[in-house]
Amino acid sequence: MTYYQYRPMTLEDASQISCWTYDEPYSLYSNDGSDESADELMNGDYYAVFDNDDELIGFICAGQSARVPGGYAAAIYDDAT
């Protein structure tokens, strides 16, 4: 059985993730490997995901970073921020 561990993002995790790229149709989620990409992952809203072998396999986000711009226009958020 596979278990996943969610941990607060570290700079090492963020630097690795900031270099990940994806094929179409998911290329819009690709990063550019820049310091700015890694910095965004360090804003406190992101968590690194590890598998049973302690390998970094993904990340999740919550809070403001998880909100999509179109959600405001669709009024899916209760607050105005």
Stockholm file with secondary structure:
# STOCKHOLM 1.0

chainA/1-81         MTYYQYRPMTLEDASQISCWTYDEPYSLYSNDGSDESADELMNGDYYAVFDNDDELIGFICAGQSARVPGGYAAAIYDDAT
#=GR chainA/1-81 SS CCCCEEEECCHHHHHHHTTCCCCTTSGGGCCCCCHHHHHHHTSSSEEEEECTTCCEEEEEECGGGGCCHHHHHTTCSSSCC
#=GC SS_cons        CCCCEEEECCHHHHHHHTTCCCCTTSGGGCCCCCHHHHHHHTSSSEEEEECTTCCEEEEEECGGGGCCHHHHHTTCSSSCC
//
